[in-house]
Amino acid sequence: MTLSEIFPFLLMMAALLAILIMNQRRTKQQQDLEDSLVEGDEVVLHSGIHGFVASVDTNVIWLEVAEGTEMKVSKAAIQTVMSQNG
């Protein structure tokens, strides 16, 4: 086997490794975001809904989207924390 025959395989393996590393980093960032949530944080969901964290449970949060209106959402649905209350 020559280098020109092995090179495409090595390139493909390097690309796969890069994708795996980026995915692991993204997963860690999302987990850190979920773990940092406290009552009063202003968040945006992946769907574009904005609200304030009313309470935090193990895998879900109660999100206040209007005065007196709360909805139960998965922590994984949170895209961004706009401002933190803590």
N, C-alpha and C positions, 0 to 999 in steps of 0.2 A: 504494500500500500504506500502510496506517495502522499505527500502533504496536501496536494490538490484534491485528493480523494477524501482525506480525513477532515479537511477544513470545513466543509458544509456541516458535517456532523458536530464538530466542536462549536461552531457558530450557533447551531440550533440548541445545543446543551447550555451555552452561555446565556442565550435569550431566555430559555426556560428558567434557569436559575435566577435571572434578574426579575422575572415576573413573580416567582415565588417569594423573593425577598420583599418586593414592593407590596404584595398582598399581605404578607405577615406584618409589615410596618403599618399598613392601613388598618388592619384588624386591631393592632395594639393601640393606635390612636383613637379608634372608635370606643374601645373598652375603657381607655383613660377618660374620655369624654363622658361616658355613661357613669363611671364611678365618681366623677367630680360633681354631679348634679346635687343641688340642695334646693330647698324651698325658696321661692322668690326669683330664681334664675329665669331670665328671658331666653326662650329657645325658638328655633325654627325647625319644623319637621321637614322631611324629604318631600312631602306633598305641598310644602309652601305655607302651611298653617303656622301662625305666630301665636305665642301664648306665654304664660308664666307658670312655672312649676308650682303646683299647689301642695303636692305631697309625693314622696318617693317610696316605692315598694321595691321588692327584689328585682323583678324584671319589667315592671311597668311604672309609669308616672301618671299622676292626675294633672292634667294641663288645664289651666283656667284660660279660656279663649275669649271670654267676655265676662263682665261682672255677674257673678252668680251662675255662670255656665262652665262646667268642667267636663272634660272628656278623658277617658282612660286610654292611654296609648303605650305602645311598647317602647322601651328605652332605645331599641335599635332604630326606631323611626326618627330619632333626633339627628339632624344634620349639623346644626350650628348652635353654639351658645352665644347669644348676642351680648348679654351682660350677666355677670355673676354677682350674686348677693351673698358674698361670704368671704 
